[in-house]
Amino acid sequence: MNTQVNPGPYATYPSLKGKAVFISGGSSGIGAELVKAFAAQGSHVAFCGTKAGGGDGLIADILRAGCPAPYYEACDVRDIPALQAMLERVSQKLGPIQVLINNAGRDDRHSLDELTPDYWDNCLNINLRHQVFATQSVARQLKVAGKGGSIINMGSISWMRGRPNLIGYTASKAAISGMTRTLARELGDSGIRVNALVPGAIVTERQTAMWRNPEEDQKFIDLQCLKFRLESVHVARPTLFLASDDSEGITGQNLIVDAGLAQVSVAG
């Protein structure tokens, strides 16, 4: 998997240098790649994870690469008052958050028969609810600053494919698409853009530890138009574009990054 911090031969976006960027769920997986990517652009990055000290290793890697050190806090995004208080602290430390990436989520497997009301509520709280309340908090900051901004909600193609044993997750991710379009309309007058980045089958440490094997890899490759497994860096690069001024005319969109997987209608 790609572990580089520097952007290498890929695009640099001058408009991201010095911007305050917040990434939820940034201590591992796609989130960690996003933290590295924005740090390499010279952004002032803050991120959260679930554990105290959970960002220490990532921050050390970024410092060794000669990039600005991100700011980390532990936060349970299901606790909305705590989440919004943290976002206020970040703005006091770094200035108004100009790029918000609502990335935190968890794709636990569960069958319909296993569902309880509490489990269902927890799925939506982890994967959906925090996105709108983080947006509410950051949008208030941006309206006061009067500088516009970019909000990026992390979706998933899982709901487009009807993946089984993920009903709480897929329901949340489907809702993100509708939420994104409504927020784009509501915040557009303030110059705030809202888009969704919609990944396909991305190789992460968690996927590798829990579900990945050569047979599963081949299944995804067979279904995709492009015949290689996607990694977190393939999500990070287009996210940089959506955050930058280069995409200033784009809002209310779902940018799918899945190597063509969503073109296949068969659930699997």
Sequence and secondary structure as in RCSB ss.txt:
>XXXX:A:sequence
MNTQVNPGPYATYPSLKGKAVFISGGSSGIGAELVKAFAAQGSHVAFCGTKAGGGDGLIADILRAGCPAPYYEAC
DVRDIPALQAMLERVSQKLGPIQVLINNAGRDDRHSLDELTPDYWDNCLNINLRHQVFATQSVARQLKVAGKGGS
IINMGSISWMRGRPNLIGYTASKAAISGMTRTLARELGDSGIRVNALVPGAIVTERQTAMWRNPEEDQKFIDLQC
LKFRLESVHVARPTLFLASDDSEGITGQNLIVDAGLAQVSVAG
>XXXX:A:secstr
     S TTS   GGGTT EEEETTTTSHHHHHHHHHHHHTT EEEEEESSTTTTHHHHHHHHHTT    EEEE 
 TT HHHHHHHHHHHHHHHSS  EEEE       B GGG  HHHHHHHHIIIIIHHHHHHHHHHHHHHHHTS EE
EEEE  THHHHT TTBHHHHHHHHHHHHHHHHHHHHHGGGTEEEEEEEE SEE HHHHHHT  HHHHHHHHHHSS
S S EEHHHHHHHHHHHHSGGGTT  S EEEESTTGGG  S  
